[in-house]
Amino acid sequence: MKTFKIRITHGLNAFDPFDTMNEGIDKTLAAIVQSMRPGFSFAQAAWKPQIDVYETADKIYIRADVAGVKKDEIKIEISPRAVRISGRRRGYPPAQNGRYRLAEIEYGSFERTVHLPWPVNENTAEATYKNGFLTIEMEKQPARVRHEIPIQCE
């Protein structure tokens, strides 16, 4: 009887490509309509801040561009495998008797959910807000022990 060993590991969870594709389509459609009618929005979440996700050996960082959003209007929810950032950027009306000729800055509610490439310890997460950037620092949870199991041949 011959015995083989298989190594079972828990792979990293990659970002969902369909979420990224849907965000791109939504943003393109909204940009087309907003160019014709500033202030129009398809959904309750009017805009999605740009986000960077990077990691070191023991931490994961998320940096979000939320310029013009007051710290008190940002909400962060963290689970071991995802982070949700939501809030609201208040608009500024044009000067009295003024009207927009170009309106590219997005206002209103926003929400981003980031699926993490590695489980994190949500109890040790920290967030800082400086110069319009929100940075979330999270410790990675230790890797699970790999188990090898024998396979029996019949």
Secondary structure, DSSP 8 states (H G I E B T S, - for coil): --EEEEEE--------HHHHHHHHHHHHHHHHHHHHSTT--SSSS-B---EEEEE-SSEEEEEEE-TT--GGGEEEEEETTEEEEEEEE-----STT---S---S--EEEEEEEE-SS-EEEEEEEEEEETTEEEEEEEE------EEEEEE--
